Amino acid sequence: MRFAQALAYRLLLAVITLVLLSIIVFAGCQVLPGDVGRAILGPLADARAVAVLNHQLGVDQPLLLQYWHWVSGMVQGNMGMSYTYRAPVGPFIGHALVNSLKLAGVAFVFVVPLGILGGVVAALRLGTWIDRAIVLSGLSATVVPEFVSGIVLIMVFSIWLHVFPLTATAPNSAGGLTQLYYLLMPAIPLFMIIFGYIARMARAGMVEALASDYTRTAVLKGLTYRQVIWRHVLRNALLPTITVVAVQSGYLIGGLVVVETLFNYHGIGGLIFAAAKAKDFPMLAAGILVIGLTYIVANLVADMLYSALNPRISFGRRE
Amino acid sequence: MSTALTPDVEAAPVPPNAPSLDTPDVIRRQRLGLLLRSPSFVIGAVILIFWIVMAIAGPFIAPYGSNDTDLLNTLTPPSGDHWFGTDQYGRDVLSRVIVGSRDILIVAPLATLLGTIVGTFLGLLTGYARGLTDDVVSRIMEAFLALPLLIIAMLVITALGISNTTVIIVIGLSFGLVIARTVRAAVLSERDLDYVAAANLRGENPLYIMTVEILPNVLPPILVEATVRLGYAIFTVASLSFLGLGIQPPSSDWGLAISQNYGLIGGGYWWTVLFDALAIGSLVVGVNLAAEGIHGVVDA
């Protein structure tokens, strides 16, 4: 298969996944609640008011038609009207997405290099207490919910030491550095969750590469330790880590809901949560679809990057 | 790896069709011995058992009733009378933390059980049937897995209303999809083995082959997956409770308690949330340590 063919095939799969995802989200937001008007107005509302609202929202039309309107709107960039704000959903999503990307970006900038470093050091010191400490702390950090570590962080750094502010939202006029300062502590719970995964993957890749024949060959032909590690081991060892980073970028967004709620930050997670509480289904649907899309694209990019970097998957160009 | 250099001396004398000396019973006992020598399993199991005892006998161990209010002693810091202090209604935090283990230890294991059953069934079906069934189910799984579990749960719970049953069903079904992938992979490597072919030749029906022949052989990976999932289930139930979408009052559930009280830490009343946070932390770390230990032994 040629590269372009492989790309086209994966794009096709991604599109199928996206279509199925849109059906799931639509079902969750339009079909599951049953009577949307009743869900918004509450059990005590007048039946006529519910019917009028349902008609205004267009939810009394056949489901297939509703789905078509919704999807075609989405494709054209029209994400619908928010029930809560009586305004187009799009700008809210865009603004929140930028905020979330800032927060996630801060976490990623630290976690990718440190996670890889942790895994590599653990593998190079395999079986020692350093290895065990990294593996154990990685495992523990990964499994503790974000709001638990977040609470402890707030207590230690905001309440007792007064080092960081309680919220992630910087004052309006704040410059880049101040914003970064506000985002540092909220990024730590996200960092903790992802660190363990990346370190574990990097460690496993390193252990495998260190035990391989090509490493033995490199050592036996007299290369220095530094050369063996940098030129031969690391390159092969870190490939699987790319996939983990991509998968985690999707996972991260689930964590954003909790972290943004805890630190009172206006990102996509907080927006979805607020929409869910207010039963603002168009906002909820658009937000969730955007998250799914982010995950699918991240996986696609990782897939292609993995193929491009791995000489063993050559798409037949060298035939 | 080293196969080329050293012949496998231990395996050589046993003829290929001789009855194995390791009966399932012996293997089981060996594995149990290995488990008890795995430090991560032992530490994890001790923590887990501690919380299970608290969940069962909590009300008898707790020094006060978990919902007994004492409005003259609200928000008192930890002291001899109240080791973990009291909350804004004067309720004893220690008692609430002890009894608070109960709901999460009911909801999370039930969700895991449901997920394991659904996942085993789906995995057997997709792995054994292959073809169109496999393709269709796999695509749908993929689409579901593109969303973080917490988001799916939020969507479904918002749509259907908050209740423990909804939480169990949504987490269970989502886990079913994930576990199905593991089971499917295991079934794929089993279904071409001789014993399956033999059963086919005997004229057994597919259901019999799946459940009686293949299932016992894929149980170990299912067990490992289930223990790992239990950790995630606790993680997710706690997070949902923190968001107000999980376990509801009057439960003294830990996640719920943190969501109700975290506004108080700004005023310095740290004891109303710290102990709940530590409880959740210890439970998830304990479950995952135990899972790690089981994983190590089953894989060995």
Interface residues (C-beta under 8 A of the other chain):
Chain A: I16 T17 L18 L20 L21 I23 I24 V25 G28 C29 L32 P33 L139 S140 V143 V144 P145 E146 F147 V148 S149 I151 V152 I154 M155 I159 L166 A211 G250 Y251 I253 G254 G255 V257 V258 T261 L262 I272 F273 A276 K277 K279 L284 I288 I291 G292 Y295 I296 N299
Chain B: M1 R139 I140 E142 A143 F144 A146 L147 P148 L149 L150 I151 I152 M154 L155 V156 T158 A159 L160 G231 F235 A238 S239 F242 L243 G244 L245 G255 I258 Y262 I265 G266 G268 W270 V273 L274 A277 I280 G281 V284 V285 V287 N288 L289 E292
